[in-house]
Amino acid sequence: MTKKSAVRILLLVIVAAIGLGVTTAGCFVMTGVSARPEPGGLERGLARAVRDLAIRWHARHEMNPVPNTAEAIAAGRAHFADHCASCHGNDGSGNAAMGRGLYPRAPDMRAGATQRLDDYELFYIIENGIRLTGMPAWGTGTKEGQEDSWRIVHFIRHLPELTEDEIEEMKGLNPKPPAEVRQDIAAERFLRGEDPAPAAPEAASPVEGHAHK
């Protein structure tokens, strides 16, 4: 490729990027910034294409170094229940209050769009998150943290075969609401003789419980 051709391609890329930015800004102005509507098919397709291209460009194309054992899946299940289920649901369906309120919605991780991703792509998403979505970066920069992420990858592969018994087990590992945590602390202090008997837990407030239908 000649220098002139390279410059021409670079200019085309810059012009395309500017055009995409202007189009995106126009969409925000016309449709607003509310997270209530679901992304359209074109937006979803473009976002996934850009995401996949970026991940394949930046991620290390490595195999999962953690053996795919029942123990690894169980550890990934426990980690998923504690860190991921609030958005993705214990079954990975995305049918959770938090996940339904995101833009874009939390995906059904049992479906092909997620299951077709390579292991290293899933690992990259878990470790680094995805900008402009609700997916946070869980990476800690440690070897132990990376191994946890690889175990979650094994569990994600297991989601289509998840059993009701496993889901029930995960419910006991889900984070507790603040009111229940406070009740547990009060009970523990009572058992140590520090406080009088704790009162029955109050109903969660609309802000704390987010009991929206």
Rosetta constraint file for C-alpha pairs under 8 A:
AtomPair CA 1 CA 5 HARMONIC 6.31 0.50
AtomPair CA 1 CA 6 HARMONIC 6.68 0.50
AtomPair CA 2 CA 6 HARMONIC 6.30 0.50
AtomPair CA 3 CA 7 HARMONIC 6.23 0.50
AtomPair CA 4 CA 8 HARMONIC 6.23 0.50
AtomPair CA 5 CA 9 HARMONIC 6.21 0.50
AtomPair CA 6 CA 10 HARMONIC 6.14 0.50
AtomPair CA 7 CA 11 HARMONIC 6.16 0.50
AtomPair CA 8 CA 12 HARMONIC 6.27 0.50
AtomPair CA 9 CA 13 HARMONIC 6.21 0.50
AtomPair CA 10 CA 14 HARMONIC 6.24 0.50
AtomPair CA 11 CA 15 HARMONIC 6.11 0.50
AtomPair CA 12 CA 16 HARMONIC 6.05 0.50
AtomPair CA 13 CA 17 HARMONIC 6.08 0.50
AtomPair CA 14 CA 18 HARMONIC 6.17 0.50
AtomPair CA 15 CA 19 HARMONIC 6.10 0.50
AtomPair CA 16 CA 20 HARMONIC 6.08 0.50
AtomPair CA 17 CA 21 HARMONIC 6.12 0.50
AtomPair CA 18 CA 22 HARMONIC 6.18 0.50
AtomPair CA 19 CA 23 HARMONIC 6.10 0.50
AtomPair CA 20 CA 24 HARMONIC 6.05 0.50
AtomPair CA 21 CA 25 HARMONIC 6.12 0.50
AtomPair CA 22 CA 26 HARMONIC 6.07 0.50
AtomPair CA 23 CA 27 HARMONIC 6.24 0.50
AtomPair CA 24 CA 28 HARMONIC 6.36 0.50
AtomPair CA 25 CA 29 HARMONIC 6.29 0.50
AtomPair CA 26 CA 30 HARMONIC 6.09 0.50
AtomPair CA 27 CA 31 HARMONIC 5.78 0.50
AtomPair CA 27 CA 32 HARMONIC 7.61 0.50
AtomPair CA 28 CA 32 HARMONIC 5.02 0.50
AtomPair CA 28 CA 33 HARMONIC 5.93 0.50
AtomPair CA 29 CA 33 HARMONIC 7.87 0.50
AtomPair CA 35 CA 101 HARMONIC 7.05 0.50
AtomPair CA 35 CA 102 HARMONIC 6.53 0.50
AtomPair CA 35 CA 103 HARMONIC 5.21 0.50
AtomPair CA 35 CA 104 HARMONIC 7.76 0.50
AtomPair CA 36 CA 101 HARMONIC 7.01 0.50
AtomPair CA 36 CA 103 HARMONIC 7.55 0.50
AtomPair CA 38 CA 103 HARMONIC 6.98 0.50
AtomPair CA 38 CA 104 HARMONIC 6.57 0.50
AtomPair CA 38 CA 105 HARMONIC 7.20 0.50
AtomPair CA 39 CA 43 HARMONIC 6.01 0.50
AtomPair CA 39 CA 44 HARMONIC 6.18 0.50
AtomPair CA 39 CA 103 HARMONIC 7.44 0.50
AtomPair CA 39 CA 104 HARMONIC 6.29 0.50
AtomPair CA 40 CA 44 HARMONIC 6.18 0.50
AtomPair CA 41 CA 45 HARMONIC 6.05 0.50
AtomPair CA 42 CA 46 HARMONIC 6.13 0.50
AtomPair CA 43 CA 47 HARMONIC 5.97 0.50
AtomPair CA 44 CA 48 HARMONIC 6.09 0.50
AtomPair CA 45 CA 49 HARMONIC 6.14 0.50
AtomPair CA 46 CA 50 HARMONIC 6.15 0.50
AtomPair CA 47 CA 51 HARMONIC 6.00 0.50
AtomPair CA 48 CA 52 HARMONIC 5.95 0.50
AtomPair CA 49 CA 53 HARMONIC 6.13 0.50
AtomPair CA 50 CA 54 HARMONIC 6.07 0.50
AtomPair CA 51 CA 55 HARMONIC 6.12 0.50
AtomPair CA 52 CA 56 HARMONIC 6.13 0.50
AtomPair CA 53 CA 57 HARMONIC 6.12 0.50
AtomPair CA 54 CA 58 HARMONIC 6.18 0.50
AtomPair CA 55 CA 59 HARMONIC 5.39 0.50
AtomPair CA 55 CA 121 HARMONIC 6.48 0.50
AtomPair CA 55 CA 124 HARMONIC 7.17 0.50
AtomPair CA 56 CA 60 HARMONIC 7.91 0.50
AtomPair CA 56 CA 61 HARMONIC 7.61 0.50
AtomPair CA 56 CA 121 HARMONIC 7.34 0.50
AtomPair CA 59 CA 120 HARMONIC 7.18 0.50
AtomPair CA 59 CA 121 HARMONIC 7.16 0.50
AtomPair CA 59 CA 124 HARMONIC 6.34 0.50
AtomPair CA 60 CA 120 HARMONIC 7.03 0.50
AtomPair CA 61 CA 120 HARMONIC 5.92 0.50
AtomPair CA 62 CA 120 HARMONIC 5.95 0.50
AtomPair CA 63 CA 119 HARMONIC 6.96 0.50
AtomPair CA 63 CA 120 HARMONIC 6.67 0.50
AtomPair CA 64 CA 119 HARMONIC 6.51 0.50
AtomPair CA 64 CA 120 HARMONIC 7.09 0.50
AtomPair CA 64 CA 150 HARMONIC 6.32 0.50
AtomPair CA 65 CA 150 HARMONIC 7.54 0.50
AtomPair CA 66 CA 72 HARMONIC 7.55 0.50
AtomPair CA 66 CA 147 HARMONIC 6.80 0.50
AtomPair CA 66 CA 150 HARMONIC 6.41 0.50
AtomPair CA 66 CA 151 HARMONIC 6.82 0.50
AtomPair CA 67 CA 72 HARMONIC 7.20 0.50
AtomPair CA 68 CA 72 HARMONIC 6.19 0.50
AtomPair CA 68 CA 73 HARMONIC 7.11 0.50
AtomPair CA 68 CA 154 HARMONIC 6.43 0.50
AtomPair CA 69 CA 73 HARMONIC 6.34 0.50
AtomPair CA 70 CA 74 HARMONIC 6.12 0.50
AtomPair CA 71 CA 75 HARMONIC 6.17 0.50
AtomPair CA 72 CA 76 HARMONIC 6.10 0.50
AtomPair CA 72 CA 151 HARMONIC 5.51 0.50
AtomPair CA 72 CA 154 HARMONIC 7.18 0.50
AtomPair CA 72 CA 155 HARMONIC 7.93 0.50
AtomPair CA 73 CA 77 HARMONIC 5.98 0.50
AtomPair CA 73 CA 151 HARMONIC 6.22 0.50
AtomPair CA 73 CA 152 HARMONIC 7.31 0.50
AtomPair CA 73 CA 154 HARMONIC 5.74 0.50
AtomPair CA 73 CA 155 HARMONIC 4.97 0.50
AtomPair CA 73 CA 158 HARMONIC 7.55 0.50
AtomPair CA 74 CA 78 HARMONIC 6.28 0.50
AtomPair CA 74 CA 155 HARMONIC 7.56 0.50
AtomPair CA 75 CA 79 HARMONIC 6.25 0.50
AtomPair CA 75 CA 148 HARMONIC 7.85 0.50
AtomPair CA 75 CA 151 HARMONIC 6.65 0.50
AtomPair CA 75 CA 152 HARMONIC 7.77 0.50
AtomPair CA 76 CA 80 HARMONIC 5.96 0.50
AtomPair CA 76 CA 148 HARMONIC 6.82 0.50
AtomPair CA 76 CA 149 HARMONIC 7.75 0.50
AtomPair CA 76 CA 151 HARMONIC 4.61 0.50
AtomPair CA 76 CA 152 HARMONIC 4.19 0.50
AtomPair CA 76 CA 153 HARMONIC 7.47 0.50
AtomPair CA 76 CA 154 HARMONIC 6.90 0.50
AtomPair CA 76 CA 155 HARMONIC 5.32 0.50
AtomPair CA 77 CA 81 HARMONIC 6.11 0.50
AtomPair CA 77 CA 152 HARMONIC 6.83 0.50
AtomPair CA 77 CA 155 HARMONIC 5.82 0.50
AtomPair CA 77 CA 170 HARMONIC 7.31 0.50
AtomPair CA 78 CA 82 HARMONIC 6.35 0.50
AtomPair CA 78 CA 170 HARMONIC 6.65 0.50
AtomPair CA 78 CA 173 HARMONIC 6.62 0.50
AtomPair CA 79 CA 83 HARMONIC 5.98 0.50
AtomPair CA 79 CA 84 HARMONIC 7.63 0.50
AtomPair CA 79 CA 148 HARMONIC 7.56 0.50
AtomPair CA 79 CA 152 HARMONIC 7.05 0.50
AtomPair CA 80 CA 84 HARMONIC 4.81 0.50
AtomPair CA 80 CA 85 HARMONIC 6.06 0.50
AtomPair CA 80 CA 90 HARMONIC 7.63 0.50
AtomPair CA 80 CA 152 HARMONIC 6.54 0.50
AtomPair CA 81 CA 85 HARMONIC 5.03 0.50
AtomPair CA 81 CA 86 HARMONIC 7.90 0.50
AtomPair CA 81 CA 90 HARMONIC 6.07 0.50
AtomPair CA 81 CA 170 HARMONIC 5.53 0.50
AtomPair CA 81 CA 171 HARMONIC 7.37 0.50
AtomPair CA 81 CA 173 HARMONIC 5.80 0.50
AtomPair CA 81 CA 174 HARMONIC 5.22 0.50
AtomPair CA 81 CA 175 HARMONIC 7.99 0.50
AtomPair CA 82 CA 173 HARMONIC 5.90 0.50
AtomPair CA 82 CA 174 HARMONIC 4.99 0.50
AtomPair CA 82 CA 175 HARMONIC 5.84 0.50
AtomPair CA 84 CA 88 HARMONIC 5.97 0.50
AtomPair CA 84 CA 89 HARMONIC 7.42 0.50
AtomPair CA 85 CA 89 HARMONIC 4.21 0.50
AtomPair CA 85 CA 90 HARMONIC 4.91 0.50
AtomPair CA 85 CA 91 HARMONIC 7.92 0.50
AtomPair CA 85 CA 92 HARMONIC 7.27 0.50
AtomPair CA 85 CA 96 HARMONIC 7.76 0.50
AtomPair CA 85 CA 174 HARMONIC 7.20 0.50
AtomPair CA 86 CA 90 HARMONIC 7.94 0.50
AtomPair CA 86 CA 96 HARMONIC 6.42 0.50
AtomPair CA 86 CA 97 HARMONIC 7.66 0.50
AtomPair CA 86 CA 98 HARMONIC 6.30 0.50
AtomPair CA 86 CA 99 HARMONIC 7.30 0.50
AtomPair CA 86 CA 174 HARMONIC 7.80 0.50
AtomPair CA 87 CA 94 HARMONIC 6.30 0.50
AtomPair CA 87 CA 95 HARMONIC 7.80 0.50
AtomPair CA 87 CA 96 HARMONIC 5.61 0.50
AtomPair CA 87 CA 97 HARMONIC 7.09 0.50
AtomPair CA 87 CA 98 HARMONIC 4.92 0.50
AtomPair CA 87 CA 99 HARMONIC 4.08 0.50
AtomPair CA 87 CA 100 HARMONIC 7.73 0.50
AtomPair CA 87 CA 106 HARMONIC 6.58 0.50
AtomPair CA 88 CA 92 HARMONIC 5.02 0.50
AtomPair CA 88 CA 93 HARMONIC 6.09 0.50
AtomPair CA 88 CA 94 HARMONIC 4.00 0.50
AtomPair CA 88 CA 95 HARMONIC 6.59 0.50
AtomPair CA 88 CA 96 HARMONIC 6.20 0.50
AtomPair CA 88 CA 99 HARMONIC 5.90 0.50
AtomPair CA 88 CA 106 HARMONIC 6.03 0.50
AtomPair CA 88 CA 107 HARMONIC 7.36 0.50
AtomPair CA 88 CA 108 HARMONIC 7.62 0.50
AtomPair CA 88 CA 109 HARMONIC 7.89 0.50
AtomPair CA 89 CA 93 HARMONIC 5.97 0.50
AtomPair CA 89 CA 94 HARMONIC 5.38 0.50
AtomPair CA 89 CA 95 HARMONIC 5.81 0.50
AtomPair CA 89 CA 96 HARMONIC 5.21 0.50
AtomPair CA 89 CA 99 HARMONIC 7.90 0.50
AtomPair CA 90 CA 167 HARMONIC 6.16 0.50
AtomPair CA 90 CA 170 HARMONIC 6.60 0.50
AtomPair CA 90 CA 171 HARMONIC 7.48 0.50
AtomPair CA 91 CA 159 HARMONIC 6.57 0.50
AtomPair CA 91 CA 162 HARMONIC 7.03 0.50
AtomPair CA 91 CA 167 HARMONIC 6.70 0.50
AtomPair CA 92 CA 108 HARMONIC 5.95 0.50
AtomPair CA 92 CA 109 HARMONIC 5.20 0.50
AtomPair CA 92 CA 110 HARMONIC 6.37 0.50
AtomPair CA 92 CA 156 HARMONIC 7.81 0.50
AtomPair CA 92 CA 159 HARMONIC 6.62 0.50
AtomPair CA 93 CA 107 HARMONIC 6.84 0.50
AtomPair CA 93 CA 108 HARMONIC 4.18 0.50
AtomPair CA 93 CA 109 HARMONIC 6.02 0.50
AtomPair CA 93 CA 110 HARMONIC 6.67 0.50
AtomPair CA 94 CA 99 HARMONIC 5.59 0.50
AtomPair CA 94 CA 100 HARMONIC 6.94 0.50
AtomPair CA 94 CA 105 HARMONIC 7.51 0.50
AtomPair CA 94 CA 106 HARMONIC 4.93 0.50
AtomPair CA 94 CA 107 HARMONIC 5.44 0.50
AtomPair CA 94 CA 108 HARMONIC 5.22 0.50
AtomPair CA 94 CA 109 HARMONIC 7.39 0.50
AtomPair CA 95 CA 99 HARMONIC 6.50 0.50
AtomPair CA 95 CA 100 HARMONIC 6.35 0.50
AtomPair CA 95 CA 106 HARMONIC 7.89 0.50
AtomPair CA 96 CA 100 HARMONIC 6.00 0.50
AtomPair CA 97 CA 101 HARMONIC 6.52 0.50
AtomPair CA 98 CA 102 HARMONIC 6.68 0.50
AtomPair CA 99 CA 105 HARMONIC 5.83 0.50
AtomPair CA 99 CA 106 HARMONIC 4.75 0.50
AtomPair CA 100 CA 105 HARMONIC 5.46 0.50
AtomPair CA 100 CA 106 HARMONIC 6.51 0.50
AtomPair CA 101 CA 105 HARMONIC 6.61 0.50
AtomPair CA 102 CA 106 HARMONIC 6.57 0.50
AtomPair CA 102 CA 133 HARMONIC 7.40 0.50
AtomPair CA 102 CA 134 HARMONIC 6.14 0.50
AtomPair CA 103 CA 133 HARMONIC 6.23 0.50
AtomPair CA 103 CA 134 HARMONIC 7.10 0.50
AtomPair CA 104 CA 133 HARMONIC 6.43 0.50
AtomPair CA 104 CA 134 HARMONIC 7.80 0.50
AtomPair CA 107 CA 114 HARMONIC 7.92 0.50
AtomPair CA 108 CA 114 HARMONIC 7.66 0.50
AtomPair CA 109 CA 113 HARMONIC 7.59 0.50
AtomPair CA 109 CA 114 HARMONIC 5.28 0.50
AtomPair CA 109 CA 115 HARMONIC 6.86 0.50
AtomPair CA 109 CA 156 HARMONIC 7.11 0.50
AtomPair CA 109 CA 159 HARMONIC 7.46 0.50
AtomPair CA 110 CA 114 HARMONIC 6.87 0.50
AtomPair CA 110 CA 115 HARMONIC 6.52 0.50
AtomPair CA 110 CA 156 HARMONIC 7.64 0.50
AtomPair CA 110 CA 157 HARMONIC 7.97 0.50
AtomPair CA 110 CA 159 HARMONIC 5.75 0.50
AtomPair CA 110 CA 160 HARMONIC 5.19 0.50
AtomPair CA 111 CA 115 HARMONIC 6.14 0.50
AtomPair CA 112 CA 116 HARMONIC 5.45 0.50
AtomPair CA 113 CA 117 HARMONIC 7.11 0.50
AtomPair CA 115 CA 156 HARMONIC 7.87 0.50
AtomPair CA 115 CA 157 HARMONIC 6.69 0.50
AtomPair CA 117 CA 121 HARMONIC 6.04 0.50
AtomPair CA 117 CA 122 HARMONIC 6.56 0.50
AtomPair CA 118 CA 122 HARMONIC 6.53 0.50
AtomPair CA 119 CA 123 HARMONIC 6.15 0.50
AtomPair CA 119 CA 153 HARMONIC 6.53 0.50
AtomPair CA 120 CA 124 HARMONIC 6.04 0.50
AtomPair CA 121 CA 125 HARMONIC 6.29 0.50
AtomPair CA 122 CA 126 HARMONIC 6.27 0.50
AtomPair CA 122 CA 153 HARMONIC 6.34 0.50
AtomPair CA 123 CA 127 HARMONIC 6.09 0.50
AtomPair CA 123 CA 149 HARMONIC 6.12 0.50
AtomPair CA 123 CA 150 HARMONIC 6.16 0.50
AtomPair CA 123 CA 153 HARMONIC 6.44 0.50
AtomPair CA 124 CA 128 HARMONIC 5.77 0.50
AtomPair CA 124 CA 129 HARMONIC 7.53 0.50
AtomPair CA 125 CA 129 HARMONIC 4.88 0.50
AtomPair CA 125 CA 130 HARMONIC 6.49 0.50
AtomPair CA 125 CA 137 HARMONIC 7.47 0.50
AtomPair CA 126 CA 136 HARMONIC 7.73 0.50
AtomPair CA 126 CA 137 HARMONIC 6.21 0.50
AtomPair CA 126 CA 138 HARMONIC 5.89 0.50
AtomPair CA 126 CA 139 HARMONIC 7.11 0.50
AtomPair CA 126 CA 149 HARMONIC 6.42 0.50
AtomPair CA 127 CA 137 HARMONIC 5.24 0.50
AtomPair CA 127 CA 138 HARMONIC 4.93 0.50
AtomPair CA 127 CA 139 HARMONIC 4.09 0.50
AtomPair CA 127 CA 140 HARMONIC 7.82 0.50
AtomPair CA 127 CA 146 HARMONIC 7.44 0.50
AtomPair CA 127 CA 149 HARMONIC 6.85 0.50
AtomPair CA 128 CA 136 HARMONIC 7.16 0.50
AtomPair CA 128 CA 137 HARMONIC 4.22 0.50
AtomPair CA 128 CA 138 HARMONIC 6.53 0.50
AtomPair CA 128 CA 139 HARMONIC 6.20 0.50
AtomPair CA 129 CA 135 HARMONIC 5.10 0.50
AtomPair CA 129 CA 136 HARMONIC 4.51 0.50
AtomPair CA 129 CA 137 HARMONIC 3.93 0.50
AtomPair CA 129 CA 138 HARMONIC 7.03 0.50
AtomPair CA 130 CA 134 HARMONIC 7.60 0.50
AtomPair CA 130 CA 135 HARMONIC 5.51 0.50
AtomPair CA 130 CA 136 HARMONIC 6.74 0.50
AtomPair CA 130 CA 137 HARMONIC 7.46 0.50
AtomPair CA 131 CA 135 HARMONIC 7.49 0.50
AtomPair CA 139 CA 145 HARMONIC 6.36 0.50
AtomPair CA 139 CA 146 HARMONIC 6.86 0.50
AtomPair CA 139 CA 149 HARMONIC 7.88 0.50
AtomPair CA 140 CA 145 HARMONIC 5.62 0.50
AtomPair CA 140 CA 146 HARMONIC 7.61 0.50
AtomPair CA 141 CA 145 HARMONIC 6.82 0.50
AtomPair CA 141 CA 146 HARMONIC 7.42 0.50
AtomPair CA 142 CA 146 HARMONIC 6.36 0.50
AtomPair CA 143 CA 147 HARMONIC 6.23 0.50
AtomPair CA 144 CA 148 HARMONIC 6.30 0.50
AtomPair CA 145 CA 149 HARMONIC 6.41 0.50
AtomPair CA 146 CA 150 HARMONIC 6.29 0.50
AtomPair CA 147 CA 151 HARMONIC 6.24 0.50
AtomPair CA 148 CA 152 HARMONIC 6.35 0.50
AtomPair CA 149 CA 153 HARMONIC 6.40 0.50
AtomPair CA 150 CA 154 HARMONIC 6.59 0.50
AtomPair CA 151 CA 155 HARMONIC 6.39 0.50
AtomPair CA 152 CA 156 HARMONIC 6.10 0.50
AtomPair CA 153 CA 157 HARMONIC 6.41 0.50
AtomPair CA 154 CA 158 HARMONIC 6.44 0.50
AtomPair CA 155 CA 159 HARMONIC 6.32 0.50
AtomPair CA 158 CA 162 HARMONIC 6.27 0.50
AtomPair CA 162 CA 166 HARMONIC 6.57 0.50
AtomPair CA 162 CA 167 HARMONIC 7.36 0.50
AtomPair CA 163 CA 167 HARMONIC 6.46 0.50
AtomPair CA 164 CA 168 HARMONIC 6.20 0.50
AtomPair CA 165 CA 169 HARMONIC 6.25 0.50
AtomPair CA 166 CA 170 HARMONIC 6.21 0.50
AtomPair CA 167 CA 171 HARMONIC 6.41 0.50
AtomPair CA 168 CA 172 HARMONIC 7.14 0.50
AtomPair CA 169 CA 173 HARMONIC 7.07 0.50
AtomPair CA 170 CA 174 HARMONIC 6.36 0.50
AtomPair CA 176 CA 180 HARMONIC 6.19 0.50
AtomPair CA 176 CA 181 HARMONIC 6.26 0.50
AtomPair CA 177 CA 181 HARMONIC 6.41 0.50
AtomPair CA 177 CA 209 HARMONIC 7.56 0.50
AtomPair CA 178 CA 182 HARMONIC 6.17 0.50
AtomPair CA 178 CA 208 HARMONIC 7.59 0.50
AtomPair CA 179 CA 183 HARMONIC 6.24 0.50
AtomPair CA 179 CA 201 HARMONIC 6.61 0.50
AtomPair CA 179 CA 202 HARMONIC 7.28 0.50
AtomPair CA 179 CA 204 HARMONIC 6.77 0.50
AtomPair CA 180 CA 184 HARMONIC 6.22 0.50
AtomPair CA 180 CA 201 HARMONIC 7.01 0.50
AtomPair CA 181 CA 185 HARMONIC 6.29 0.50
AtomPair CA 182 CA 186 HARMONIC 6.14 0.50
AtomPair CA 183 CA 187 HARMONIC 6.13 0.50
AtomPair CA 183 CA 198 HARMONIC 7.06 0.50
AtomPair CA 183 CA 200 HARMONIC 7.79 0.50
AtomPair CA 183 CA 201 HARMONIC 6.25 0.50
AtomPair CA 184 CA 188 HARMONIC 6.17 0.50
AtomPair CA 185 CA 189 HARMONIC 6.23 0.50
AtomPair CA 186 CA 190 HARMONIC 6.15 0.50
AtomPair CA 186 CA 195 HARMONIC 7.49 0.50
AtomPair CA 186 CA 197 HARMONIC 7.92 0.50
AtomPair CA 186 CA 198 HARMONIC 5.68 0.50
AtomPair CA 187 CA 191 HARMONIC 6.25 0.50
AtomPair CA 187 CA 197 HARMONIC 7.16 0.50
AtomPair CA 187 CA 198 HARMONIC 5.96 0.50
AtomPair CA 188 CA 192 HARMONIC 6.44 0.50
AtomPair CA 189 CA 193 HARMONIC 6.36 0.50
AtomPair CA 189 CA 194 HARMONIC 5.31 0.50
AtomPair CA 189 CA 195 HARMONIC 5.90 0.50
AtomPair CA 190 CA 194 HARMONIC 5.55 0.50
AtomPair CA 190 CA 195 HARMONIC 4.83 0.50
AtomPair CA 190 CA 196 HARMONIC 5.88 0.50
AtomPair CA 190 CA 197 HARMONIC 5.77 0.50
AtomPair CA 190 CA 198 HARMONIC 7.05 0.50
AtomPair CA 204 CA 208 HARMONIC 5.88 0.50
AtomPair CA 204 CA 209 HARMONIC 4.95 0.50
AtomPair CA 205 CA 209 HARMONIC 5.66 0.50
AtomPair CA 205 CA 210 HARMONIC 7.64 0.50
AtomPair CA 206 CA 210 HARMONIC 5.18 0.50
AtomPair CA 206 CA 211 HARMONIC 6.14 0.50
